[in-house]
Amino acid sequence: MPDVKVEKIRDDPELYIIRVDDDRIRYFEATWSIPEGITYNAYLMKLDGATVLFDLSKREYTDLFMEALGKLVDPKEITHVVIHHTEPDHTGALPAFLEANGYKAKLIGTSFAKRFLEGFYGEKVVENFHTIKDGEEMSIGGKTFRFITVPWLHWPDTMITYVVEEGLIFSCDAGGGYGIPERIDDSDEEVVQRYLPHVTKYIVTIIGHYHKYIVQNIKKLRNLGIIDDARMILPGHGLIWRKNPARIFEHYEAVGAGKATKGKVLVLYDSMYGFVERRMEIVLDELRKNGLNPVVYRFTDKEAPAVSDILGEVPDSEAIIIGASTFEADIHPRIRYTLFELLDKANYEKPVLIVGAYGWGGVAGRKIETLIARSKFDHVDTVEGRGMLRKEDEERLREAVRKLISWIS
């Protein structure tokens, strides 16, 4: 059952989070399986002579959001609305809010944001819109608001707000993650450890296509000095970071750069009748004999993992092993689709070993090689065999795994 959490974050200036917990969603962007759910975070800051709302919530939770907002302030008293990113999970409640506000609040965002809002909700919502320039500062309620564009994190409209005197970074999607954490902030390390894998999965599925811009934009913020000076980072999804504010951007950098965990190997395969699986058992045995830690996802007649979960394992893997059946003179459809998303969302310079099995003609291996050749991944070897596993197949598989291990050693 969706819920809303309203908590005071600071007394001076008076700052609140309005967090809608969406446990009803199943597929984010109608694509990514997220049984862990997601939160939509908005923030309200009360200042001298001004009240600022940072982002809103998803349209289907408008009533929940507006009721929570109304307990903190009369919507007519809100003077400014900062739109960091126009995607409807953060702006869906905007038309209803503006109606309640009497269209008095000044909206603040990028030129792209203005264009997108008009496209989503009509001309009236942007009648009182201030278009910022990158690095522009504005005095609101006695505080200095600095607006910094971070395009392609993950849309061209994206910006962050830095409240200079307070060291507060409002970052919307940048710094966010899937999941509905038990706390609103990073004060409990166990909560953080459970949450971070959901952040990785979020980064890859949502920003992965543009992952080079993650490193680029965080470097930009570092050069401006605001990450080191930040006392709190307040994203549009998931945890607030105040115990260790820089940690979330460090995590984003690591994912964007594909920083590997020593010994981790992602093993992904399909097996219709056990022929590929028997080969992968040899592969896994050889990996473990050599002290590596395989993380295994398999498509069989009994299981079909979420592609979103597989993608989340790629950034910190040292290597990837793909096992595929030849299926109708092509790659098995489950593996083919997974590869399509992997090469688009998690395209890193990592070594890949291909393993395959076929009935009358081996095609999958060659087709995967062609896909890998067009990517940043490095093809190490391909080992395919017809039907049952034979002694010579086992020797070739073990040799190929050792070749992969020497590649990452």
N, C-alpha and C positions, 0 to 999 in steps of 0.2 A: 504494500500500500504506500503510494507516494506520501512523503512527509515534508515539512518545512522546519528548518532549525533557524532560530533567530538568537544570536548571541552578541553581547557587547565585546568588542575586541580591545578597545582603548577608551579611557575616560577623557583624555585631553590630547588631541581633539576627540570628540565623541564619535566613535566609529563602530559600526555594526556589520555583521555578515547576515545576509538572508540567503540561506542555502536550501534549495529544493532538492530532496533526495529522490531520484527516479529509479525505483526498483521494478518498474513496470516495463521499461524498455528492454527489448531483446536484441535488436540489431541497430547499432549506431550508424547513422547515415544510410539506413536500410541495407547495410552491408555487413558490418562487423559484429560478430556474436560477442555480447558482453553480459553474461549472466551475473557478473559482479555489479552491474548497474553503473550509474554515474550521478554526479551532483552538478547543479547549475548554481554557481555562486554569484550573487550580486552584493554590493557594499553600499552603505549609506554613511556619509560623513556630515556631521552638523558643525558648522563654523559660525563665526560672527557675521550675521547678515547674509548667510548663504547656506544652503543645504544641497549637497552633491550626491547624486546617485551614480554609481559606477556599474554599468551594464544592468541587464534585467534577467528574464527567464524565458523558458519555452512557452509557446502559445497555449498548449493544452493545460499548462499549470498556471495560467493567468490569474484565475480566481484565488488560488492558493497563495500566489506571490503577492497580489494586491492586498489581500487580507492581512498578510504578515507585514507588508510595508505600512499599511494604515495604522497598525498598532504602534509604530515608531514615529510616524509623522503624517500630517495631513498632506496628501499628494500635491495639493495646491501650493504648499510651502517649499517644494523642491524647486530650486532655481537653476540647476545645471544637471544635465545627464551626459556622462562621458561614455561614448560608444567606442570601445577598443576594437571591436570586431563585430560585423553585422550578421553573422550566421544566425539563423532563426532560433537556435537553442539559447542565444543570449539576447535576442531582440524581439522574440515572438510576442511578448507582453507589452511592447512599446505602444502600439495603437491604443490599447485600453488605458495604459498609464497616461498618455497625453490627453485623452478624453477627460480623465479624472483630474488632471492637472490644469485643464483649461488651456492647453497649448502655450503655457507661460514659460516653461523651462527652456533654457538654451541648450541645444544639443551640440556636442563637441566631438569632432572626429576628422578623419582624413577625407580627401576629395573622393576617393573610392567609396568610403563609407556613405557619404551623402548620395552618391549615384546608386549604390546598392539598396539603401533604405527606400529611396524613391521607387525603385523597381519592385521591391518586395511589398511596400505598404502604401504607395501613392505619394503625390506631391505634398499633401498637407503636412505629413509628418516631418518634412524637412524645411518648412517655412521659416523656422527659427533655428538655423543650423550654422555653426561657426566652423569653417574649414581650417584646420591647423596646418602649419608648415613644420617640417621635421626640426625638432629642437626648440620649437616655439615655447615661450613661457607666458603664463597668464596668472595674474593675482586674483585669487578667489577667496573671499572671507579671511583675508589676512595671510593666506598661505600661497606659496609659489608652486604652481602646477607646471611641470615641464613635460611636454608631449614628444615622444620619440617614436618614429616609424620603424617597424620591424617587418617589412614586407615578406610575404610567403611563409610567415609563421602563423597560420598556414594559408591565408588569403592575401591578396595584394592590399587589402584595406587595413591590415593589422597595425596597431600601435600600442605602446604602453604609456602609463602615466607615472611620473616620479614626483611625489610631493617632497620638495627639497628640504624644508625645515625638519620634517619628520622622518626622512629616510624610508618612505613607503613606496613600493613599486606595485602598481596594479597592472597585472600582465595578461589577463584573460586566458586565451588558449595556451600561450607560452607559459610553461610551468605547471600545466594541468595534467590530469590523468584520469583514467577510468576508476571505478570503484566508489563505494560509499563508506569512507573511513569512520570508525567509531568516534573519533575526535575531530574537532575542526582544525587542529594545528599539529605540528610535528613534535609536541611535547613528550610523546610516548614512543620510544624507539621500536617497540614491538609492532605498534600500529604502522610506523614508517616502513619497517621491513616487509610487512604484508602488503603495503600499498605500492612500493616502488616497482615491482614487476608489472602492475597495472599501468604505471606511468610509461614504462618501456613499450608495452603493447600499444598504448595510446599514441606515443610519439611515432612509432613505425606505421601504424595504420592511418593516422590522421595527417602527419607532417612528413612521413617517410618519402613521398615522391619528391619533396623539396628539401631532403635532409641536409644538403650542403649549406642551405640558408640558416640552419640551426646554429652551426659553428660560426658562420659569418656574422649573424646578428648578435649572438652572445659576445663575440669578440668586440663588436661595436659598442655594446653596453659596458663591457669591461674597460675599454679605452676611454669611455666617458666617466669612469670611476664610480658609477652608481651601484654596481653589484657589490663591490667591496664596502661601500658606505651604507648599503641597505640594512635597515633594522627589521624589515618585514617584507615578504613577497606574497602578494595576494592574488592567486590565479582565479580563473573563471570556472575551474573544475577541481574538485579534490581538496587536499590539505592546504592550509595557510602555512607559510614557512617563517617562523620567528625565532625558534631556538637556534637554528643554523640556516639563515636565509640563503646563503650562497649555494647550499647543498643541492637544491633542485636544479639550478642552472648548470652546476657541475655534472649532474646526472644527465641532463639534456645534452651537454657537450659530449659526454662519453658515448651516448647512443648515436648522436649525429656523426661522430668520428668512427663508430664501429669498434670501440675499444674492447678487446677480447678478455674474457676470463680464462686464465691459464688452464689448459686441459679440457675445456668444454668443446664438445663436438656435437653439432646438431645432426641427427640421423632421421631421415624422412623417407618413407616408402609406402607403396601399395603392395598388396598381395592378395590375388583373387583366390588361388588354390594352393598357396603355400610354397610355390617355387621361388618367388622373390624372398619370402620370409626366411626360408632355409639359408639362403645366401647371406641375408642380413644377420642371422645368428652367428655365422662365421666372422663377419665384419665386426660385430659387437664384441665377440670373444677376443679378437685380436686387439681391439682398442683397449679393452679392460686389462689384458695381459701387459700392455705397455703403459698402464697407469693413467689412461685418459678417462674422462667422464662423459659418456654419451648421453644425450637427452633425446629420447626416442618418441616419434609420432608416426603412427601407422594407420593406413586405411585398409580395412579388411571387411569381411562380411559381417563382422560384429562390432566394429567401431569406426568412427569417422570424426577425427578431431576438428576443432574450429580452425580455419585458416588464420584467423586473427591471433590465436594463441601460438601457432607455428611462427608467424612473422615476428612476434615478440621475442622469440629465442635467437633470432639471427644476429642482432648487433653485437652481442658479447660472446658469440661462438668463435672459436679459432678456425674451425673448418666445418664444411657441410658435406654430408654423404647422402646422395639421392638414389633410392632404389625404385625402379619403375618396370612395370610389365609393358610389353608391346600390346596395344589394344586397337584393333581395326586399322592396322598399318600406321599407328600413331602412338603417342605417349598416353598412358592410362589417363582418363579424363580428370580424375581427382588430382593426380600429380601435375597434369598439364595446367589446370587452373591455379593450383598452388604456386607453380613456377611463374605463371603470368604475374601474379600479385607480388611474389618474392622479388622478381627482377625489377618490378616497378617501384615497390615500396622499400625494399631492403637490399639495394644494389651496392655491395661493398667489395673491396679488394680482399677476398678470402678464397682459399683453395677449395675445390669441389671434386669429389670422387663420385663417379656414376656407376651404378650397379644395375644389371637388368636381367630379365628372363623372358623367353619367348617360346612360341609353339613351332611355327614354321618359317619365321623370318624376323630377325632382330632389327627393329626400326627405332624403338624408343631411345636407345643410347645415342644414335646419330643425331636425332632431332634435339635431344637435350644438349648435346655438344654444340649444335648450331646456335641455340638460344644463349648458352653460356658465352660463346665467342663474341656475342654482341653486347655483353655486359662487362662489368668491372671484375667479375669473378674469374679466378684462374682455374682452368681445367687441368687436373692432375692426371687422371687416367679413367678409362672406361673398361669395365669387365662385364661382359654379357655371356649368357649361356642358354642353350636350348634345353627346356624341360628340367629334369631332375638334376640335382647337384652331383657332380662327379669329382673324383679325387683331384684331377688336374684343375678343375674350377676352384676348389678350395685353396690350392697352392697359389693360383693367380690372385685370388681375393686377398689372401694374407699378405702377399707381396705388394699389392696395390695399397693396402692399408698402411704398411710400413713406409711406402713411398710418400703417402700423405703425411704421416707423422714426421718424416724427415723434412718435409716442406715447412712445417710449422715449428720445428725444433730450433 
